[in-house]
Amino acid sequence: MPRTFRGGVHPLHSSHEGKPLSSGSAIRELIPSSVVIPVGMHLGAPSTPCVQKGDRVLLGQTIATPNGFLGVPVHASVSGTVIAVEPRQQLKGHPEDCIVIENDGLDEAVPFTPAGTVESVSPADIINAVRQAGICGMGGAAFPSAVKLAVPEGKKAEIVIINGAECEPYLTCDHRVMLEQPLRIVSGLRLLLKAANVQKGVIAIESNKPDCVVSIKAASMNYPEITVLTLPTKYPQGGEKQLIEVVTGKQVPQKKLPIDVGALVFNVQTAAAVSDAVLLGKPLYSRITTVTGAVAQPSNFLVRVGTQFGDAIEAAGGYKGEPKKIISGGPMTGFACPSDEVSITKAGGGILVYDEAMSREDVELACIRCGKCVNACPIGLMPYQIKFDAEKELWDAAQKHNAMDCIACGICSYSCPAKRHLTQAIKLAKDQIAAKQKR
């Protein structure tokens, strides 16, 4: 393509990419003996549990009701007995309210009622089905999809982009969905186009997934409103603003949203979930997740929401050697886990296990003022300067240097020859600025 975005890395060094470990692993279903389902898996206020200990629940039953404008319902991912409604440690710094269900192995489900076909269903019914299914962004942001589809008055969507870039190293769950289940994605995009009253849809896939390009093109060949776009392999191509710039040539202005340039962006698994919600009446209670790194059999699993990391790792053959670190997500944007007892959520695309060699930490040296972090930053920030601000606890200065615009892609730290912990420092600055604004 003639366009690209500023900065980034093209491509990540092959030894760091890690995708070949699991890219050839077909999707396998994993059903655990119990699930621990957080009620705050989405951006917005946590949902309120509407079941209690001792209740028997059915697969797909609503077990927590939404709160506020950004609220989404939470559904049981197995049938069985609620054995606890209590705080459990997840990825946040404090325990989160969770609903623990012991699986009875029956998968007895509530009745699923389709909203209609792609041709017959109305835009309002599509948005309502998405809302009732509890769908939020499955690429990591976890933004409620029904809210995104409700375009504000005075704005108009002109294009719907399905994000199939999957630029994060090691993760291949989206790759397998595009390869094995392309019709779900295409149907989901057609429904999203109808819901948003848009005539143009694009499925964007990086060039390192040629098999997915072939699969998606075959599934969408009868729909002229859909274009399959092959993008150059470049990280972080899957960033929302970067993807919009490459596909449309438009830059999302600072402090603005994609809809301000007429774009709506959804992850491929989000599109597939929309298809399930409308055409099958199925709530979002499962997703495809990659389990990779230092495990015996790197795999892609269809997992139930609330499956604990330990169960998924065991299904992948267990740890290979002595685990030193477990990452939720990928190595660039993921979070280190306190243990393998945290849960896979709706936005949980990967579990990456580090062994001794992978977790070795480089010694941080003094900044040499080379400017590589500035050149690499896709947002155009000065990461080295924000780190200086953070080290001196100059939070107002960090805000002035636009720390809050950081997308935490990790490119600055990756590019730094002095191995400076730039991303971590900017995250700290963002947390401090947000806390001050809240106060």
C-alpha positions as CSV (number, residue, x, y, z in Angstrom):
1,M,0.0,0.0,0.0
2,P,1.2,3.5,-0.6
3,R,0.3,4.7,2.9
4,T,1.7,3.8,6.3
5,F,1.8,5.4,9.7
6,R,4.7,7.1,11.3
7,G,7.1,5.2,13.5
8,G,6.6,1.6,14.4
9,V,8.9,-1.3,13.7
10,H,9.0,-3.2,10.4
11,P,9.1,-6.0,11.1
12,L,9.8,-7.2,14.6
13,H,12.9,-9.4,14.6
14,S,12.0,-13.0,13.7
15,S,13.3,-14.3,17.0
16,H,11.0,-12.0,18.8
17,E,7.9,-12.6,16.7
18,G,7.0,-16.0,18.2
19,K,4.0,-16.6,15.9
20,P,5.2,-19.8,14.3
21,L,4.9,-21.5,17.7
22,S,1.1,-21.6,17.5
23,S,0.1,-20.3,14.1
24,G,-0.3,-23.9,12.8
25,S,-2.3,-25.0,15.8
26,A,-6.0,-25.5,14.9
27,I,-8.6,-24.3,17.3
28,R,-9.5,-26.9,20.0
29,E,-12.3,-26.5,22.6
30,L,-11.4,-26.3,26.3
31,I,-14.1,-26.8,28.9
32,P,-12.9,-26.4,32.5
33,S,-14.4,-28.0,35.6
34,S,-15.1,-24.6,37.0
35,V,-15.0,-21.0,36.0
36,V,-14.2,-17.7,37.8
37,I,-16.0,-15.0,35.9
38,P,-15.1,-11.3,36.8
39,V,-18.1,-8.9,36.6
40,G,-15.8,-6.1,35.4
41,M,-14.4,-7.4,32.2
42,H,-15.4,-4.4,30.1
43,L,-14.6,-0.7,30.0
44,G,-17.1,0.9,32.3
45,A,-18.6,0.2,35.7
46,P,-18.6,-3.4,36.8
47,S,-21.8,-5.3,36.4
48,T,-23.9,-6.3,39.5
49,P,-24.3,-10.0,40.3
50,C,-27.9,-11.2,40.1
51,V,-27.2,-14.8,41.4
52,Q,-26.0,-16.0,44.7
53,K,-24.1,-18.9,46.2
54,G,-26.1,-22.2,45.8
55,D,-28.0,-21.1,42.7
56,R,-28.0,-23.4,39.7
57,V,-27.4,-21.5,36.4
58,L,-27.7,-22.4,32.8
59,L,-25.2,-21.8,30.0
60,G,-25.8,-18.3,28.6
61,Q,-27.9,-17.2,31.6
62,T,-27.4,-13.6,32.7
63,I,-25.6,-13.7,36.0
64,A,-24.7,-10.0,36.3
65,T,-26.7,-7.0,35.1
66,P,-25.1,-3.8,33.6
67,N,-24.5,-0.5,35.3
68,G,-24.3,2.8,33.6
69,F,-23.9,4.0,30.0
70,L,-21.0,1.6,29.4
71,G,-22.4,-1.4,31.2
72,V,-22.7,-4.8,29.7
73,P,-24.4,-8.0,31.0
74,V,-22.3,-11.0,32.1
75,H,-23.4,-14.5,31.2
76,A,-22.7,-17.9,32.6
77,S,-20.2,-19.8,30.5
78,V,-21.1,-23.2,31.8
79,S,-24.1,-24.8,33.4
80,G,-23.8,-25.7,37.1
81,T,-23.8,-24.4,40.6
82,V,-22.7,-21.0,41.9
83,I,-20.2,-21.9,44.6
84,A,-19.1,-18.3,45.4
85,V,-19.7,-14.7,44.7
86,E,-16.7,-13.0,46.1
87,P,-13.6,-10.9,45.3
88,R,-10.8,-12.8,43.6
89,Q,-7.4,-11.5,42.5
90,Q,-7.2,-10.8,38.8
91,L,-5.0,-8.4,36.9
92,K,-5.8,-5.2,38.7
93,G,-4.0,-4.1,41.8
94,H,-7.0,-5.1,44.0
95,P,-9.3,-8.1,44.1
96,E,-12.3,-7.9,41.8
97,D,-15.8,-9.3,42.3
98,C,-16.2,-12.6,40.6
99,I,-18.9,-15.3,40.2
100,V,-17.5,-18.9,40.6
101,I,-19.5,-21.7,38.9
102,E,-18.8,-25.4,39.3
103,N,-19.4,-27.0,35.9
104,D,-21.9,-29.9,35.9
105,G,-20.7,-31.0,32.5
106,L,-24.2,-30.8,30.9
107,D,-23.9,-27.5,29.1
108,E,-27.7,-27.1,29.6
109,A,-28.4,-23.7,28.0
110,V,-31.1,-21.1,28.2
111,P,-33.1,-20.8,25.0
112,F,-31.2,-18.8,22.3
113,T,-33.5,-16.7,20.1
114,P,-32.1,-15.3,16.8
115,A,-32.9,-11.7,15.9
116,G,-33.3,-12.6,12.2
117,T,-31.1,-13.0,9.1
118,V,-28.7,-10.4,7.8
119,E,-31.3,-9.5,5.2
120,S,-34.3,-9.3,7.5
121,V,-33.0,-7.9,10.8
122,S,-33.4,-4.2,11.5
123,P,-30.4,-1.9,12.6
124,A,-32.1,-1.3,15.9
125,D,-32.5,-5.1,16.5
126,I,-28.8,-5.7,15.6
127,I,-27.7,-3.1,18.2
128,N,-30.1,-4.5,20.8
129,A,-28.9,-8.1,20.2
130,V,-25.3,-6.9,20.6
131,R,-26.2,-5.2,23.8
132,Q,-28.0,-8.2,25.2
133,A,-25.2,-10.5,24.3
134,G,-22.7,-8.5,26.4
135,I,-20.3,-8.0,23.5
136,C,-17.4,-5.7,24.1
137,G,-14.2,-5.2,22.1
138,M,-12.3,-8.6,22.0
139,G,-9.1,-7.2,20.7
140,G,-8.1,-5.9,24.2
141,A,-9.9,-2.6,24.6
142,A,-13.2,-4.1,25.9
143,F,-15.2,-1.1,24.8
144,P,-19.0,-2.0,24.7
145,S,-19.8,-2.7,21.1
146,A,-23.4,-1.5,21.3
147,V,-22.3,1.9,22.5
148,K,-19.8,2.1,19.6
149,L,-22.6,1.3,17.1
150,A,-24.8,4.1,18.6
151,V,-23.2,6.9,16.5
152,P,-23.7,10.3,18.3
153,E,-26.0,12.8,16.7
154,G,-24.2,15.1,14.3
155,K,-21.6,12.4,13.4
156,K,-21.8,9.9,10.6
157,A,-19.9,6.6,10.1
158,E,-18.5,6.2,6.5
159,I,-16.5,3.0,6.8
160,V,-16.4,0.0,9.1
161,I,-13.0,-1.6,9.5
162,I,-12.5,-5.1,10.8
163,N,-9.0,-5.3,12.4
164,G,-7.3,-8.5,11.3
165,A,-3.8,-7.2,11.7
166,E,-3.0,-9.1,14.8
167,C,0.4,-7.4,15.0
168,E,1.2,-8.4,18.6
169,P,4.0,-11.0,18.7
170,Y,3.2,-14.6,19.7
171,L,-0.6,-14.2,19.4
172,T,-2.3,-16.2,16.7
173,C,-5.9,-16.5,17.9
174,D,-7.2,-14.0,15.3
175,H,-5.2,-15.8,12.6
176,R,-6.9,-19.1,13.3
177,V,-10.4,-17.5,13.4
178,M,-9.9,-15.8,10.0
179,L,-8.5,-19.1,8.6
180,E,-11.1,-21.5,10.1
181,Q,-14.2,-19.4,10.6
182,P,-14.2,-16.7,7.9
183,L,-18.0,-16.8,7.4
184,R,-18.7,-15.7,11.0
185,I,-16.4,-12.6,10.4
186,V,-18.0,-11.7,7.1
187,S,-21.5,-12.1,8.4
188,G,-20.6,-10.0,11.4
189,L,-19.2,-7.2,9.2
190,R,-22.4,-7.3,7.1
191,L,-24.5,-6.9,10.2
192,L,-22.2,-4.1,11.5
193,L,-22.5,-2.2,8.2
194,K,-26.3,-2.5,8.4
195,A,-26.4,-1.4,12.1
196,A,-24.3,1.7,11.4
197,N,-25.9,2.5,8.0
198,V,-22.6,2.3,6.2
199,Q,-22.0,1.1,2.6
200,K,-18.3,0.3,2.8
201,G,-16.6,-2.4,4.9
202,V,-12.9,-3.3,5.0
203,I,-11.2,-6.4,6.5
204,A,-7.6,-5.4,7.0
205,I,-5.0,-8.2,7.3
206,E,-1.2,-8.0,7.5
207,S,0.8,-9.5,4.7
208,N,2.3,-12.2,7.0
209,K,-1.0,-14.0,7.0
210,P,-1.5,-14.8,3.3
211,D,-3.6,-17.9,4.1
212,C,-6.1,-15.6,6.0
213,V,-6.3,-13.2,3.0
214,V,-7.2,-16.1,0.8
215,S,-9.8,-17.5,3.3
216,I,-11.5,-14.1,3.9
217,K,-11.5,-13.2,0.2
218,A,-13.3,-16.5,-0.6
219,A,-15.9,-15.9,2.1
220,S,-16.6,-12.3,1.0
221,M,-16.4,-12.6,-2.8
222,N,-20.2,-12.2,-3.2
223,Y,-20.4,-9.0,-1.2
224,P,-19.2,-6.0,-3.2
225,E,-19.5,-3.7,-0.2
226,I,-16.6,-5.6,1.5
227,T,-13.0,-5.1,0.6
228,V,-10.1,-7.3,1.9
229,L,-7.0,-5.2,2.3
230,T,-3.5,-6.6,2.7
231,L,-1.4,-4.4,4.8
232,P,2.4,-4.3,5.2
233,T,3.7,-6.2,8.2
234,K,4.5,-3.5,10.7
235,Y,4.0,-3.1,14.5
236,P,1.7,-1.6,15.9
237,Q,-0.4,-1.9,12.7
238,G,-3.4,-3.1,14.8
239,G,-3.6,0.1,16.9
240,E,-7.0,1.6,16.1
241,K,-5.7,5.0,15.1
242,Q,-2.8,3.6,13.1
243,L,-5.1,1.2,11.3
244,I,-7.5,4.0,10.3
245,E,-4.7,6.1,9.0
246,V,-3.4,3.2,6.8
247,V,-6.8,2.2,5.5
248,T,-8.4,5.7,5.0
249,G,-5.4,8.1,4.8
250,K,-7.1,10.1,7.6
251,Q,-5.5,10.8,11.0
252,V,-7.6,10.8,14.1
253,P,-6.9,14.2,15.8
254,Q,-5.6,14.3,19.3
255,K,-8.3,13.7,21.9
256,K,-10.7,12.7,19.2
257,L,-12.4,9.3,18.5
258,P,-12.4,7.3,15.2
259,I,-16.0,8.3,14.6
260,D,-14.7,11.9,14.3
261,V,-13.1,10.9,11.0
262,G,-16.1,8.7,10.0
263,A,-14.6,5.3,11.0
264,L,-15.7,2.4,13.2
265,V,-13.2,-0.3,14.0
266,F,-13.9,-3.8,15.4
267,N,-11.7,-6.8,16.0
268,V,-12.3,-9.9,13.9
269,Q,-13.5,-11.9,17.0
270,T,-15.9,-9.1,17.9
271,A,-17.4,-9.2,14.4
272,A,-17.8,-13.0,14.8
273,A,-19.5,-12.5,18.1
274,V,-21.9,-10.1,16.6
275,S,-22.8,-12.7,14.0
276,D,-23.4,-15.3,16.7
277,A,-25.5,-12.8,18.8
278,V,-27.8,-11.8,15.9
279,L,-28.0,-15.0,13.8
280,L,-28.0,-17.5,16.7
281,G,-29.1,-15.5,19.6
282,K,-26.0,-16.6,21.5
283,P,-24.4,-14.4,24.2
284,L,-20.7,-13.8,24.4
285,Y,-19.5,-16.5,26.9
286,S,-16.5,-17.9,24.9
287,R,-13.6,-16.8,22.7
288,I,-10.5,-18.0,21.0
289,T,-7.3,-17.6,23.0
290,T,-3.7,-18.4,22.3
291,V,-1.6,-20.2,24.9
292,T,2.1,-20.1,23.9
293,G,5.7,-19.5,24.9
294,A,7.2,-21.9,27.4
295,V,4.5,-24.5,27.3
296,A,4.7,-28.1,25.9
297,Q,2.1,-27.6,23.1
298,P,1.5,-24.0,22.1
299,S,-2.2,-23.9,21.1
300,N,-5.3,-22.0,20.2
301,F,-8.3,-22.8,22.3
302,L,-12.0,-22.0,22.2
303,V,-12.3,-21.3,25.9
304,R,-15.2,-20.4,28.2
305,V,-15.0,-16.9,29.8
306,G,-13.7,-17.4,33.3
307,T,-11.4,-20.3,32.5
308,Q,-8.3,-19.9,34.7
309,F,-4.9,-19.5,33.2
310,G,-3.7,-22.6,35.0
311,D,-6.4,-24.8,33.3
312,A,-5.5,-23.4,29.9
313,I,-1.8,-23.9,30.4
314,E,-2.4,-27.5,31.5
315,A,-4.5,-28.1,28.4
316,A,-1.5,-26.9,26.4
317,G,0.6,-29.7,27.9
318,G,1.7,-27.8,30.9
319,Y,4.8,-25.7,31.6
320,K,7.9,-26.4,29.6
321,G,10.7,-26.0,32.1
322,E,10.5,-23.7,35.1
323,P,8.0,-20.8,34.5
324,K,9.4,-17.4,35.5
325,K,6.6,-15.1,34.3
326,I,3.1,-15.3,32.9
327,I,1.8,-12.6,30.6
328,S,-1.8,-11.9,29.9
329,G,-1.7,-10.8,26.3
330,G,1.4,-10.5,24.3
331,P,5.0,-9.3,25.1
332,M,4.5,-5.8,23.9
333,T,1.2,-4.7,25.4
334,G,0.4,-7.5,27.9
335,F,0.4,-7.5,31.7
336,A,2.4,-9.7,34.1
337,C,0.1,-11.9,36.2
338,P,0.3,-12.4,39.9
339,S,-0.3,-16.2,39.5
340,D,-1.9,-18.7,37.1
341,E,-5.2,-18.4,39.0
342,V,-6.4,-15.3,37.1
343,S,-9.2,-15.7,34.5
344,I,-9.5,-15.4,30.8
345,T,-11.9,-12.6,30.0
346,K,-13.8,-11.5,26.9
347,A,-10.8,-9.4,25.9
348,G,-8.2,-12.1,26.8
349,G,-6.5,-13.0,23.5
350,G,-3.4,-14.7,24.9
351,I,-1.4,-16.3,27.6
352,L,2.3,-16.1,27.2
353,V,4.6,-18.1,29.5
354,Y,8.2,-16.9,29.9
355,D,11.0,-19.3,31.0
356,E,14.4,-18.1,32.4
357,A,15.8,-17.2,29.1
358,M,12.8,-15.3,27.9
359,S,12.3,-13.3,31.2
360,R,15.9,-12.2,31.5
361,E,15.8,-8.4,32.1
362,D,18.4,-6.2,30.4
363,V,20.3,-3.7,32.5
364,E,18.9,-0.2,32.1
365,L,21.6,2.3,31.1
366,A,21.7,6.1,30.9
367,C,19.8,7.8,28.0
368,I,22.2,8.6,25.1
369,R,19.8,11.1,23.5
370,C,19.8,9.1,20.2
371,G,16.1,9.9,19.5
372,K,15.2,6.3,18.4
373,C,12.3,6.3,20.8
374,V,10.9,9.5,19.2
375,N,11.3,8.1,15.7
376,A,9.6,4.9,16.6
377,C,6.7,6.3,18.5
378,P,3.5,6.0,16.3
379,I,1.9,8.8,18.2
380,G,4.8,11.3,17.9
381,L,5.6,11.6,21.6
382,M,9.0,12.1,23.2
383,P,9.2,9.0,25.4
384,Y,12.6,9.9,26.8
385,Q,11.4,13.2,28.1
386,I,8.3,11.7,29.8
387,K,10.5,9.2,31.5
388,F,12.7,12.1,32.8
389,D,9.5,13.7,34.1
390,A,8.3,10.5,35.8
391,E,11.7,9.9,37.5
392,K,11.4,13.4,39.0
393,E,7.7,12.9,39.7
394,L,6.9,16.0,37.6
395,W,3.4,14.8,36.7
396,D,2.3,18.2,35.3
397,A,5.3,18.2,33.0
398,A,4.5,14.7,31.9
399,Q,0.9,15.8,31.1
400,K,2.3,18.8,29.2
401,H,4.4,16.4,27.1
402,N,1.2,14.4,26.2
403,A,1.8,11.3,28.3
404,M,-2.0,10.6,28.3
405,D,-1.9,10.1,24.5
406,C,0.5,7.1,24.9
407,I,-1.1,3.9,23.5
408,A,1.3,1.7,25.6
409,C,2.5,-0.2,22.5
410,G,6.0,-0.7,23.9
411,I,7.8,0.4,20.8
412,C,9.9,3.0,22.7
413,S,11.3,0.4,25.1
414,Y,11.8,-2.1,22.3
415,S,13.7,0.4,20.2
416,C,15.9,1.9,22.9
417,P,19.6,0.8,22.6
418,A,20.1,1.8,26.3
419,K,17.3,-0.6,27.4
420,R,15.5,2.2,29.2
421,H,12.2,1.3,30.8
422,L,10.3,3.9,28.9
423,T,6.9,2.3,28.6
424,Q,6.7,1.5,32.3
425,A,7.6,5.0,33.2
426,I,4.9,6.5,30.9
427,K,2.3,4.1,32.3
428,L,3.2,5.3,35.8
429,A,2.9,8.9,34.6
430,K,-0.5,8.2,33.1
431,D,-1.7,6.6,36.3
432,Q,-0.5,9.5,38.4
433,I,-2.1,12.1,36.1
434,A,-5.4,10.1,36.0
435,A,-5.4,9.9,39.8
436,K,-4.8,13.6,40.1
437,Q,-7.6,14.4,37.7
438,K,-9.9,12.1,39.7
439,R,-9.1,13.8,42.9
